[in-house]
Amino acid sequence: MQTKRWNMQKEQPNHQAIQEAAELLKNGETVAFPTETVYGLGANAADSRAVSKIFKAKGRPEDNPLIAHVATKEQLSKLVSILPDIAKTLLDTFTPGPLTVVLPSNGVCASNVTAGLSTIGVRIPEHPVAQELLKTCELPIAAPSANISGKPSPTTADHVWADLQGKIAGLVDGGPTGVGVESTVVDCSQDIPVVLRPGGITKEQLEEAVGTVMVDPALANTSDNPKSPGMKYTHYAPEVPMWLVAGMPKNIQVIIDRERDSQKRIGVMASTETADQLQADRIIPLGSDLREIASRLYDALRIFKNGDVDLILCETFPQTDIGLAVMNRLEKAATAYVDH
């Protein structure tokens, strides 16, 4: 398959390119496009055959649900059987934006979007290119991250191209994404909203809007069918083993020195402050605050390649604000956790 790539500015989506991409989606093909979180791989959510092409391109198990993307709250309401007041409040407060709400499905979306569940995750992305594409095609678009399943999610079109060129029909290049980690998924099908996947909207922000919000204690449980994408299988892993390391920079340096003594080439990901105090074969500073760290995380995971380093050490981060999402992704990508 030949993958067509359209290049455009985030602020000024190319109308002709959007029309061409929308036609591919209407014809049951897959198209990757940017959102404010990561690039998504889209297909018509009401067409099971089209949706199956997403799973095939990604190598993704079909018991892992997908999120349906729409342009407006009116379109969203047509995919669910009930829209509770608490979900309306969250949607009014945080969308368009990096929030997915899980609600009872009315069956409009194909069963391979919901992985056979009675609920469906729906969201309204904020990215101008995504908005234009969704408005133009006038379809609910199922879209997981546009990467090979298990690899770090793509935050640039080049990441998508490296993974999926020749496997999908189109790629809309709208530049780098902003948030850097996927949307927050909140189950609104019960009386109290439950965070199923931490992401760009924090628990603190959610609670400020609607009061009590729970975090699903089963986030680490991989035995049951998940309600949220990204929670059942290993995800985000770089090409080489990665250890999470807690503690002061001097403790991290002790591990670096020990592993280098055994002839390993060591790569490091850390906050800029910590990175400035370390010596290793390759060091990638992620930034000075949690938001910056989140936006750079997936790109850093992709930079480390087999042959460049033998082991990655990554600093752990506070699980506050978006740090909860950062650590959730790192824990899924890591092969070990050491404290010194």
Buried (B, 14 or more C-beta within 10 A) or exposed (E): EEBBBBEBEBEEBBEEBBEBBBBBBBEBBBBBBBBBBBBBBBBBBBBBEBBBBBBEBBEBEBEBBBBBBBBBBEBBBEBBBEBBEBBBBBBEBBBBBBBBBBBBBEEBBBEBBBBEBEBBBBBBBBBBBBBBBBBBBEBBBBBBBBBBBBBBBBBBBBBBBBBBEEBBBBBBBBBBBBBBBBBBBBBBBEEEBBBBBBBBBBBEBBEEBBEEBEEBEBBEEEEEEBBBBBBBBEBBBBBBBBBBBEBEBEBBBBBBEEBBEEEBBBBBBBBBEBBEEBEBBBBBBBBEEBBBBBBBBBBBBBBBEEEEBBBBBBBBBEBEBBBBBBBBBBBBBBBEEBEE
